[in-house]
Amino acid sequence: MTARWDLLALVGAFLALVMTITALALGDVTNDSAALIFAVPLALATSGAVYGARRDAIARRRVLLWSGFVLAALGAIALASIGMPIVLAGILVVTAGFRHQDAEALTATDR
């Protein structure tokens, strides 16, 4: 059952989701539109990481690498406040993308 999901990508996606919710909460509390604008690409990269966590997803490697690099870049931008967990999520997702196996390479018992 766990062979269908990449645990490394799921952990990175969960961490990015928590930080997306944190960015939205910070933007709402402080009435800061910059924090809300920051949350949009963060949410898109998080959804890409969730999509790429499925091992048989189409274009999985491209989506994971794109999402991971966006997360790492956003984390670097926000390093002074909430950026470190976002950088960690980006590293996890990029690592999952580099560990990618094609769906055809999986055996029938792994599916």
Summary of the structure (lengths in Angstrom):
residues: 111
radius of gyration: 14.7
end to end distance: 7.7
largest distance: 51.7
contacts: 374
relative contact order: 0.20
helix: 76%
strand: 2%
